[in-house]
Amino acid sequence: MSAPVQRLSFIEKAGYSAGDAAANFVFMTMVLFQLNFYTDVFGLSASAAAAILLWPRLWDALFDPIMGVLADRTETRWGKFRPWVLWTSLPWAIVMVLAYTTPVGLSTGMMIAYAGITNTILMTLYSMNNMPYSALGGVMTADLNERTKLNSYRFVSVNIAQFIVGGFTLPLVAKFAHGHDRAHGWQMTMTLWAVICLVLFLITFFTTRERIKPVITTKSSPKQDFADLFRNAPWIALFVYTLFNFAMLTYRGGAHYNLYHHFADKAAMFDFVEKLGLTSAGAAESGLLETLGYIVHGTRDNLAGSNVADVFNSIINMAGFATTIVVIILSAGLSKRFGKKAVIFTGFLLAALNAFAYYFLTPTSTTAMLVLAIVGSLVYAPTIAVAWAMYADAADYSEWQTGRRFTGIVFATIGFALKTGLALGSAIFLWAMAGFWNYETTAPAAPNAVTGYHASSSIGVGILFLGGAFAIAFCKLNKKLTLQMASELADRRAKAGLAT
């Protein structure tokens, strides 16, 4: 029997996508800027910043499986997963602001404690919100192509949010800091982002619906769920892939921020930005140019006093995210034709080659930096939505094997890998910089540190991409098997009289 087509409305797809757009106001700030926020604004040492980035995320990763057990056993009139998006929305917004607020007059030890506590609470709320949200996408429809389309909508919205965060965070920080300090700029910018998050979470809750129910409804113990999970070979491969993928994101975020701020030549960046009209008074004539141009106050003779690197970094981020938004729409068609596994493997292999090309950059290669960012997004973008659709396929695989469905546990343990990868990526970057290049946060532009940024942004990032490609190669969820599973599960549900 063929799996029935179960289409989702545009409103439901768009509403679902709003939830992860909201999450990415925290996620991308964390990936792109949190490391440097703690060292440059909060004033922590590299080792203290590494610990604050590592331990809360590791706790968050450990909490994810607990959250998966809770979500799978949640029973409300709204379903298992939707309520968590609602319940966590307001606390999320409040703690999001607190985590990027710099207290005044505290000792170094108290500052470290404040940063650690607020970051830990924020990461816990992230898990309580985003793990059930991700699992929600696995129970809205059983149709394989609709799942990929749903995740395409999701990651178009995600990349719009990432475009906004990557392009406007630093300019807004600078604008709000005018007449105050950079710490005030960060607090006000994150307050704005927090309000947007709250609205988007409410949209997701009110526009989505859970549909898939397991054929077997007898309760199992968490111990049995985990035992069955570790017999799920595709899940194991996806778990390792996720570790490499998200370690790459935070590692690359730290390396590229410093590449643009300390490796790239300021005069060359100024020339690049000047060609876009962002260094003149006329830049105040339009919205985007006004926001970006606001922070470029320097001249060619006074580059040290300008924030031209912030503008250049924002332009690079926006170009990458804009490319991703366009290309990610194609992911559903690519996965339908070639299969999800093939799309991810090819994308990661090409992304690794693109990363290695950064090694040949010189400080004045500003145009090449932009081209590599665009090409990197071009090959990486199709893998994003496809990977999250594969996680739902891994939940199908467990149901296909055991007859029981534990979507929450599958997504929670993938969340464990995701958070662990994020933690390791940031920490490994700081440890490598300190261990191999004697990096000190008080001298970020020292020649030894600049050498480290160059090597990290190219060789280091490329190795992590290769690790992800190697892991996905061992995943047995190819196109043939996923179609077979979908058909057989649809047959079982039809016989059991369950809607799918």
N, C-alpha and C positions, 0 to 999 in steps of 0.2 A: 504494500500500500504506500502511496506517495504521501509525504507530509503535506497537510493542507496549508494553503496560503492564508496567513493571518496578518492582515495589514493594519498598521497603526496610523492614526490620523496625523496630519501635519501639526496640529495643536499639541497632541500628546508627545510627539517626537521633540518638538521645539521646547515644550515645557520640561520634559525630562532633561534636555541638554542644559537648561538654565542652572541646574544643581551643580554640575561639574564646572560650569563657567564660574559660579560663585566660589567653589573650592579652589580654583586656580588663582584667585586673588591672594590667597595665602600660599598656595603651592609654588607659584612662579616667583613671588617675592622671596620665598625661602630658597629656591634654586638659584636665582640670579643675584640677590642682594644681601641675604641674611648673613652670610659669612663676613662680608665687608661692613655690614651694619654693626656687628659685634666688635670688630677690630677698629674701625675708623670713627664710629659715632659713640658707641658704648665705651670704647677705650680699653677693651680686654686684650690680653696677650694672645698669641697664636695658640698656645697650649690650652688656655682657658676657653677660648672660642671653640676649639676642636672638641673639648669635653662637653660643652653646652650643646653643640650641634649633634654630638654622638649619642649621649646617654638619654636625653628625652626621646629621640627618635627610636632608639633601641627599646625603650619602655613602650613606646607607641606600637612598635612592631610586635612586642610580646602581648600587648593588650588586644591586638587585632583578632587572634583566635578566640579569646574570651568573648569579644564582641560578636564574633560569628556564631558562637554557641547561643548567646543571648538573642540575637536576631532570628535565628532559625526557630527558636522557641517562643518568640513573641506572637501573641494572638490578639488582634484588635479588629474592630470593624473596618479599619483602613488597610489591613493586611499586616505582614510581618516587617516590611522594610520601610515603607513610606513614613510611618510615624516618627522614626528616628530622625528623619530630615527635618520634621517640624519641631520636635522636642529640643534639638541642639541648636536651632538657628539663632536664637537671641543670645545664649551664653557664648556661642562662637563669636558673634559680633563684638561683645564686650571684651573678651579675652584677647581677641585679635588686636585691639587698640592697646591694651595693657602690655602685650608682648613687645610692642615697638615704641613704648614710652620709656624714656631715659630718666630715672629718678635723680634728684639733685641732693647732694650732701651725704651720700652713703659711702661707707668704706668700700675698698676693693672687694673684700669678702662678701659684703652685703649686696654689692652690685652683681657679683657672680651668682649668689643665691637667688636674687630677684629674676635675673635672666633665665636661670635654670628652671625655677618654679613656673614662671609664666609660659615659657616655651613648652614645658612638659604638659601643662594644662591645655594649651592650644593644640598640641599634637594629640592628646587624648580626645578632645572634642572633634578633631579632624577624623580620627578613627571612628568615633561614635556616629558621625554623620556620613562620611564618605564610603565606609565599608558597606553599610546597608544600602546606600545610594547605588553603589556599583552592583550589588546583588539584585537590586530592583530591576535593572536592565535585563537580567537573566530570567525574570519571571513575567515580564510584560508581554512576551510573544515567544512561541516555540519555532517560528519560521526562521530558518537560517539566514536568508537574504534580508529579511526585515530586521533581524538583529544587527547585521552589519550596517544597514541603513540607519538604524537607531543610533549606533555608535558613530556613524559618520556625522549625523546631526550633532551628537554630543561633542565631538572633537572639532567641528567647525566652531561651535560656541566656545569651547575651551580655548581655541587658538585666537578667537576674537578677544577673549579675556586676557590671554597671554600677550597679544598685540598691545592691549591697553596697558597692562602692567609693565611689560618690557619697554614700551615707548614713552610712557607718561609718568612713571613713578619718580625717576630722578629729576625730570623737569619740575614736577609738582613739589617735590621735597625742596628744591631750590627756591621755588616761588613762595611757598609757605615759610621758608626760613628767612626770607627778606625782612630785615628789621628785628629778627630774633636770632635763632641759631639752627643748625642742621637737625638737632634732636627735635626741636619743635616742628620743623618741616616734616620729619618722619611721622610724628604723632598725628598731625593733621591729615597727611596723605592717607595713613592707615584708617583714620576715622571715616574718611570718604569711601574707601574701599569696603569697610565693614558695613556701612549702610547699604551699599549695592549688594553685598552678599546676603543680607537679611531679606531683601526684596526678592532676589532670585530663588532662594530656598523656598519661600512661600509659594512662588509660582510653580515650582516642581511638585510640591505637595498637592496642590489643588488641581493639577492638570493630568496626573498619571494614575494608573490603575494596575494592580497585580492580577494576573490571570492563571499562570501555570500552577497546578497542584500535583503533587506526586501520586503515582498509582497506589503505592503502599503508604498508608497513613499511620501505621503502628510506630510508637515512639522508640527511639534508640538512645543509647547513652552517648555522651560526648566521646567516651573511650572508643566505642564502636565506630563512630563517625571518623575519628582520626585514624583508626586501624584500616578502615576501608579506603581512606584518602591516600595512605601511603602505599596502597596497592594500585593506585591510579598513576600509571607510568607517564601519560601526557601531562598530568598536573606537576609531576616532579620536574620534567623538562621545562615547563612554563615557569616554575618557581625559580629555577636557576637563571633562565633567560631574564626574568624580571629583576633579579639581583643585579645583573650586569647592566641592564637598561637604565635603571634608576640611579645606580652608582655613577653611570656615565653622565647623567643629567646634572647632578650637583657638582661632580668633579669638573665637568666642562664649564658649568656656570662660574665657578671660582676662577678657573684658569683663563677663560675668555674675558671676564671682567678685568682682570689684571693685565691681560694681553693688550686690551684697548687702552687702558689707563696708564700703563707703564712701559710697554714694549713699543707700541705704535708712536711714531714721531708726531709731536704736537703741531709742528708747522705743516706737515702733510695733511693731518686731520683738519687743520684750520682751512687749508686750501679746498679740501673736499667739502667741508660744511659751507664755505663761502660760495661755492658754485651753486648751492641750493638756496642761496639768499638768506641764510639764517644768521649772518653776522651783521646785518645792516639794520638801521632803524625801521626800514620798510617791512621787516619781518613781523612787526606788530599788527600788520593789516589783516591777517587771517588767523583762524583758531589754532590749527596745528602749528603753523610757523610761529605764532605768538608764544605758544607754550614752550616750544623747543628753543626758539631764538631768545627767549627771555634770559636764559642762563648763559648765553655766550656774550660776555662783557669784554673779553680780552681783545687785543689787537695783535698783529704780527710781532710787535715789539714788547708785548706784555702777556705772552702766552701762559706764563707760570700763574698768573692771577685769574685765568679764565677757566671755565668748565667745559671746554670744547670736547674733552674726552667723554663727558656725560652725554653730550649731544650725539657724538659719533656712535657711542655704545647704543643709544636709543634708536638711532637710524638702522644700525645693524640688526637689532632685535626686531624692529618693526618689519624690516624687509624679510627676515626669516619667517616671522609669524604670518605675514601676508601671503607668502608663498605657500606655507602650510595650509592656510585656509582654502586656497584655490585647489591645491593638489589633493587634499584629504577627501574631497567630494568624489574623486575617482576611485577611492579605495574599495567601495562596494562592487564596482564593476571588475576591478582587478582580482579581487578575492573570488568572485563568482566564476571568473574564467580560469584562473590559475590555482586557486586554493589559497587559504590564509597562510599556511606554512611557507609556501613558495614566495609569497609577497614579503613576509618578514625576513626570511633568510637573504633574499636578494637585496632588500633595502639596507639591511645591516652590513652586508659585505661592501656595497657601494659607499655607504656612509663611512666605513673604516678607511677606504681609499681616500675619500674626501678629507677626512681628518688628518691623515698622514701628509696631505698636500700642504697643510699649514706649516710644516717644518721648513718649507722653501720660501716662506714670507720674509721680507725685510721690513724694518720699521716704517719705511715709506710706502709700503704696498697697500695703501688704503683701498684702492679700487679692487684689488685681488681679495682683500678681506671681505668686502661686500659680496663679491661673486661667489666665494667659497661658502659664505653663510647661506646664500640663496640656493646653491647647488646642494648643500648639506640638507636643507629643509626639503628640497625637491625629492630626494631619495628616501629620507626618513619619514616624511609625512604619511605615506600610505600604510606604514606599519602600525601607526598609533591606534586607529579605530579597529583595525583587524585584530590586534593583540587582545583587546578587551572583548571582542566577539569570541575569540578562542578560549578565553577564560570561561565563558558560558558554555562552550562546547565541552570543556573539561568537566563541568558540572553534569552535562548530559552523559558523558562517559561513565561517571560514577553511577548515575541512575541506570544506565544501560547494563553496567556490570552487576549491580547489587539490587536493583529494583527500588532503591530508596534515593531520594533527592535531598542533598544538603548543600544548597546553593550558597548559603551564608558562610559555611565553613570553607568552601572553595575560595570564595572571594576574600574572606578574612585572612586565610593563609597566604594568598597572593599579596594581600595588603601587608602582611608580615615581611614578605620578600621585598616589596616596594619600599617600605619604611626603612628596613635594614640597609637596602641599597642606597637610599638617600643619605643615611647616616654615614655609611662607609665612604661614599663618594667624597663628601665634604672633608671628613676626617683624614682620609688617605691623601687628599690634595695638600692639606696643611702639614701632615706628618712628612710627606715626601719633600715639600718645600723646605721644611725645617731640617730634615735629615740629610738630604742630598745637596741642598743649595744654601744652607745656613740662613734661612729666611727669618727675618725679624719684622714684626708689624710696625716697629718704629722706623724702619728703613725700607719701605715697600718698593722703592725705585733703585735699590742697590744693584750693581751689575750682576752679581750672582743670582739675585732674585729674578731679574729680568730674563736671564738664561733659563731659569726654572719655569717661568710662565710660558716661554716659547716651546720648551720641550713638553710640558704638561698638556698644552693646548693641541698638540699635534700627536706625538707618539703615545702619550698616556690615554688620550681620548680614543685614538684608533685601536689600541689594545682592548679597551672595554667594549667597543663595538664588535670586535672579532669574537670576544667571549660570548656576547649575546647571539651572534650568528651560529657559533659552535653549539650552543645549548639548544637552539630551536631546531637544529638539524636532527636532534635525537627525539623530537616530539613526533609521535606516531599519528597525530591527528591531521592526516592529509585529506585532500578533497574527497577521495573515495570513501574513507571511513566516516567522515562527518555526515555525508549524505546517507550512508547506510544506517547510522545511528538515528538520524532524524526520522527516517522512514519507519524504523522498527519501534521507536518510542511513540510515534504518532499512532501506530497500529495498537500498541498496548493501551494507550489512553482512550482510544476509540472503543476498545473492547470493555474497558472499565467504566465507560460512560462519562469520562471527564472532558471538560472543555479545555482546548489548548490554544 
